Amino acid sequence: MPKICIDPGHGGKDSGAVGIFKEKDLNLKVALNLGKILKDSGQTVVFTRTTDVFIELADRVRISNNERADVFVSIHQNGAPNNSARGVETYYYRGSEKGKALALNIQKELVNLNYTLDRGVKEAEYYVIKYSKAVAVLVECGFVTNEQDAKAVDEKAYEIAFAIAKGIGKFLGFEVKQRIVTVVADVLNIRKGPSVKYQVVGTYKKGDKIVIIEEQDGWGRTDKGWINLNYVKKPAG
C-alpha cells in the first residue's frame, strides 16, 4: 500500500506568512484533516509534524525519505504585501512528470471547491519537493494576507483537505471515503455550534444519512450545522 507523507509547513518559532491568521496554524489545521481523511480511506499516513513545533526543512525531507513515502504533500498558505492577492496554486519540482500529474489532480479538485481564484500549477525548486524521493508537491491553499482567502481556508479546512485527498486518490488510484453517519434518534437537533449552548437551527429525522465535515468534542459539523454524535450510528469499520 502506498505511504503518504503530509508536511504542514512552518511551525513553532516560524509562523510563516501572517495575516488575520498565522500561516503555520492554518497549515496544521488542513494537514490534520487531510491525515484523518486519508486514514479513514485506508491509507498509510506519516506526518512531519502534528503539533506547533519547528522542524528544519532537511528534517522534513528526512522523515519522508526514511519512511519511504510514495507521495509527499507540503501544505502552505501564501502571503503578499498586496492584500488583494488571492488564489490557490500547486507546485511540483521542475521536470518531474509524476509531480506535475499529482499537482494537476490536486489543483483540479481544489478549484472545484470554488472558494478562491485558480492560480494554476507551477514548477518550483522548493527544498522539500526538490530533495524528497517521493512524488512531491507543495500546495498553497490561499493567501493568509487576504481576509477572504484566510477566512475561507479556516472555515473550509475539512473541505480543502478532502479535495487534496481526492487529488491524491486519483493519482494513486484509491477512492476517498466520506464520513457518513445515520441518525438513530427520532429527532436530532442541528445547532449553530458544537454545544447545547448554541441555538437550534433545524432538525434531522431518524434514518437520515449525513456527511460529517469535521468533529469536535463529540459533535459533528454537517452542511447545515452541528449535531451531537451520540445520536448517530457510524458505519462498521
N, C-alpha and C positions, 0 to 999 in steps of 0.2 A: 504493500500500500504506500502511495506517495506520502512524503512528510512535508509539511508546510511550516515555514518559519515566519512568524509575524514580528515585525520590528516597529514598535511605537517610537517615533523619532523624539530626540531630546530627552529631557527628564532631569530631576534634581536641580542642581545649580544652573543648568542650561534650560531656560524657559522656551527657547525658540522665538518665533515671532510673537509679539504681544499686541493685542487689540482689546476688545471687551472681554476676551478670554486669553489665557496663556496657551500657546500652541501645544505645549507638552501635555496639557490636561485633555484637550480635545483629541490629540493623537491616541492617548491611552484609552479614552472612552470608546472611540471607534474600534481600536485594536482588541479590547477585551470582548466587545460584542462580536467581532469577527471570529475570534477564537472559539467562543461558545457556539456560534452558528456552525462552524466547520466541524467541531467535535460532535454536535448533535447530528451532523450529516455523516458521521462515522469516520472522519478523517483524523490523522495523527498531526498534532499541532505542537510546536515549541515557540516560546517567546524569547525575545532578547531582554524584555523587562515586563513585569506585571504590576509594578508599583512606581512611585515617583522617585526614581533613583537615576543618577547619572551613569551612563555606560559609554565608554570610548567607542569610536567608530570601528576600530580594529577588533575590539571585543565583540561587537555586534556581529561582525563577519565571522569571527572565530566560533561563536556559538552556532551559527548556521552551518558552517563547514564541518565542525566537529560532530554535529548531529546528522550530517549528510542529508541535509534538506534538499528536496527536489525543487521547491519553489520558495522564493524569499520575497516578501511583500513589506516594504517600508511605508508606514503611514505618517503623513505630514499634513501641515496646513501652510499655505503660502502667506506672504506678507509683502506690503509695498508702501512706500511713502505716500502715494496717492490712494486715499481710502475708497476711491470709486472702483479700483481694480477688483474684479470678481472672476470666478470660474474654477472649474476642476480640470486638472491635467494629469497625465500619467507618463512617467519617464521609464525608458529602458536603456541599457548600456549600448553605446554606439556599435553597430554592426551585429548585434545579437538578434537573429531572426526569431528564435523562440521567445526572447524577451519582448520583441515587438508584438508577436502574436498574443502573448499574455496581456500586455498593456492594452492592445486593441479590444480584447474581450472585456477587461475591467472597465475601460473608459466607456464603452458602449452601454454597459449596464448602469453606470453612474449617470450618464447623460439621460438615460431613460427615466430617471427619477425626476428630472426637470426642476431641480432645486437651485440651480445656478447656471452659468454660461459654460459652453463647451470650448475649452482651450486646446483640446486635441491631445494627441500622443506625440511625444518628442524624444529625441536621443539626448543623452547626457553622460557625463563621466563622474557622477557622484560616487564617492568612495564605496559605499555599501553595495551598490549594484555593479560596480566595476570589479570588486575583489571577491564577491560571493561566487561560489562554484555552482550554486543553484541558478535556475532561471529566475532572474531578479527584476523587480520593478519598484519604482517609488511613486506613490500616489499623493498628489497634492489635492486634498478633498475640497478646499475652498480657501478664501483669504480671511485669515483671522483679523486682519486690519479693516475689513469691510463688515459693517454691522449686519447687513442682510445675510451674507455668507456665513459669518460666525454663528449667528443665531440658528441658521438652518442646519449647520453641522451639529450643533449642540442638541437641537430638538429632534433631528433625524439621524442620530448616531447609529441606531439599530438599522434603519433602512439603508443607510450608506454602507454599513458593514455587510448587510445582506447582499447588496448589489456587488460589492467587491468579491464576496464569496461565490456568487453566481458566475462572475467572470473567471475566477479560479476554477470553478467546477467545469465550465465549458472548455477551458484549456486542458484540464487533466482528465476530463471525461467522467465526472460524477455528478449526481443530482443533489442540489442543495435543498435540505428539508426545512419547512417552516414548522414552528411550534404551534400545533393546533390542539385545542382542548374542547371538551364537550361539557356544557352546563348540566349539572345534576340537581341543582336547586329548582324549585318551581318557578321562582323569580329571582334574578340576580341583578342587584343594583349596579349601575355604571356611575362612577364618581369622577369629579374633576381632578382628583389627586389620589395618591396611594395611602388613603386612610379614611376611616369613617367620619373624620372631621370635615371632609370635603363634601360639597353639595352633590346630590344625586342629579344626574343629567339624562338618565334613561335607564332602560332595563333590558336584560336578555331573558329568554324563557327556557325552560327545561328542554334539553336536546339540541339547543343551538350550538353550532361549531364555530369557534372563534380563533383567529390567528393572534397569538401573543407576540407583541412587538418587543417588549422588554419586561424584565421582572425586577421588583424592588421590595424587599422585606415582606414577602408573602403576597404581594399584589402584582397584577399583570396589567400592562398597558395594551389596549386594543386601538383600533382606528377610531373608536368612539369615546374612549376614556379609560378609567382604571377599574378593575374588578378584583374581588377577593378570591385568591386561587384555592381557598379551602372548599369552594363550592363548584369546582370543575374537576373533570376527570382527564388526566393526561394519558396519551396513548401508551400502550405497553412497549417497553424497550426504549 
